Amino acid sequence: MDILEGIKTRHSTRKFKSNPVPKELIETVIDAGRRAPTGGNLQQIHFIVIMNQDILKNLVTIVQEEYGKMPVTEHMPAYMKNIIEMSAQGKFVFNYNAPVLVVVAHKPVLANNFADSAVAMENMMLACNALDLGSCWVNQIRHLQDNERLVNQLRELGLGADEKVYASLAVGYPDLPNGLNRRVLEIKGNPVTWID
Ligand SMILES: Cc1cc2nc3c(=O)[nH]c(=O)nc-3n(C[C@H](O)[C@H](O)[C@H](O)COP(=O)(O)O)c2cc1C
């Protein structure tokens, strides 16, 4: 797939088949993430690739239970209220049941940690598009980055003592009638100022 075509047709997938994804494909996705630029070329992102379904289910349970305990406040954005309410009802599955989750961790002492993580995420999402895999940036593992229960579980999975989670990516085969939804949309936001 042509790169520009891949950029235009990439979209988030939120319904996944439970079929496992061959490891070679996930290796290609991770390779794309590792090839992304990093500030100072320090290459200090840590990719934790979770393909074990029991571990994934446990993470989903932790996220659901921890969000379910949070109070809903008046000024909270609607999507957050929704996450908390669904979690309290045991219905929130942050990774949309995708069979693979890539957790992107970095050292918080570095100024470029978030930017490094974001470009790696985009590279991986574009690689997924090229490989006919669905992907969705899922932010709950990042949002709960200071939650002791979740962090302890992630440390057991290899998150370094000096690392924090910056993003995570759900990956799997799309469970949609026509495969990936590669519609090209008109962009209404992100204004551009041209100085000719
Ligand atoms: C920083 C960031 C955080 C996001 N967090 C979530 C998330 O937690 N759950 C989710 O379903 N989508 C999440 N998304 C996906 C966006 O909602 C999505 O990219 C946007 O609506 C545009 O749609 P598209 O990806 O289909 O083009 C996130 C995207 C970004 C860049």
Ligand as a Chemical Component Dictionary entry (heavy atoms), coordinates in Angstrom:
data_LIG
# 
_chem_comp.id                   LIG 
_chem_comp.type                 NON-POLYMER 
_chem_comp.pdbx_formal_charge   0 
_chem_comp.three_letter_code    LIG 
# 
loop_
_chem_comp_atom.comp_id 
_chem_comp_atom.atom_id 
_chem_comp_atom.alt_atom_id 
_chem_comp_atom.type_symbol 
_chem_comp_atom.charge 
_chem_comp_atom.model_Cartn_x 
_chem_comp_atom.model_Cartn_y 
_chem_comp_atom.model_Cartn_z 
_chem_comp_atom.pdbx_ordinal 
LIG C1  C1  C 0 -4.237  10.330 21.982 1  
LIG C2  C2  C 0 -5.385  9.470  21.499 2  
LIG C3  C3  C 0 -6.148  8.782  22.423 3  
LIG C4  C4  C 0 -7.210  7.981  21.993 4  
LIG N1  N1  N 0 -7.901  7.242  22.901 5  
LIG C5  C5  C 0 -8.885  6.417  22.498 6  
LIG C6  C6  C 0 -9.546  5.551  23.421 7  
LIG O1  O1  O 0 -9.233  5.504  24.598 8  
LIG N2  N2  N 0 -10.538 4.753  22.942 9  
LIG C7  C7  C 0 -10.913 4.765  21.629 10 
LIG O2  O2  O 0 -11.834 4.037  21.254 11 
LIG N3  N3  N 0 -10.295 5.565  20.721 12 
LIG C8  C8  C 0 -9.294  6.377  21.124 13 
LIG N4  N4  N 0 -8.612  7.136  20.202 14 
LIG C9  C9  C 0 -8.996  7.084  18.777 15 
LIG C10 C10 C 0 -9.705  8.370  18.328 16 
LIG O3  O3  O 0 -10.977 8.443  18.926 17 
LIG C11 C11 C 0 -9.797  8.350  16.786 18 
LIG O4  O4  O 0 -8.506  8.286  16.245 19 
LIG C12 C12 C 0 -10.510 9.572  16.232 20 
LIG O5  O5  O 0 -11.857 9.552  16.646 21 
LIG C13 C13 C 0 -10.453 9.627  14.693 22 
LIG O6  O6  O 0 -11.040 8.478  14.131 23 
LIG P1  P1  P 0 -10.229 7.484  13.177 24 
LIG O7  O7  O 0 -9.039  6.975  13.968 25 
LIG O8  O8  O 0 -11.205 6.403  12.863 26 
LIG O9  O9  O 0 -9.810  8.244  11.962 27 
LIG C14 C14 C 0 -7.530  7.922  20.605 28 
LIG C15 C15 C 0 -6.740  8.611  19.684 29 
LIG C16 C16 C 0 -5.666  9.352  20.111 30 
LIG C17 C17 C 0 -4.801  10.046 19.102 31 
# 
loop_
_chem_comp_bond.comp_id 
_chem_comp_bond.atom_id_1 
_chem_comp_bond.atom_id_2 
_chem_comp_bond.value_order 
_chem_comp_bond.pdbx_ordinal 
LIG C1  C2  SING 1  
LIG C2  C3  SING 2  
LIG C2  C16 DOUB 3  
LIG C3  C4  DOUB 4  
LIG C4  N1  SING 5  
LIG C4  C14 SING 6  
LIG N1  C5  DOUB 7  
LIG C5  C6  SING 8  
LIG C5  C8  SING 9  
LIG C6  O1  DOUB 10 
LIG C6  N2  SING 11 
LIG N2  C7  SING 12 
LIG C7  O2  DOUB 13 
LIG C7  N3  SING 14 
LIG N3  C8  DOUB 15 
LIG C8  N4  SING 16 
LIG N4  C9  SING 17 
LIG N4  C14 SING 18 
LIG C9  C10 SING 19 
LIG C10 O3  SING 20 
LIG C10 C11 SING 21 
LIG C11 O4  SING 22 
LIG C11 C12 SING 23 
LIG C12 O5  SING 24 
LIG C12 C13 SING 25 
LIG C13 O6  SING 26 
LIG O6  P1  SING 27 
LIG P1  O7  DOUB 28 
LIG P1  O8  SING 29 
LIG P1  O9  SING 30 
LIG C14 C15 DOUB 31 
LIG C15 C16 SING 32 
LIG C16 C17 SING 33 
# 
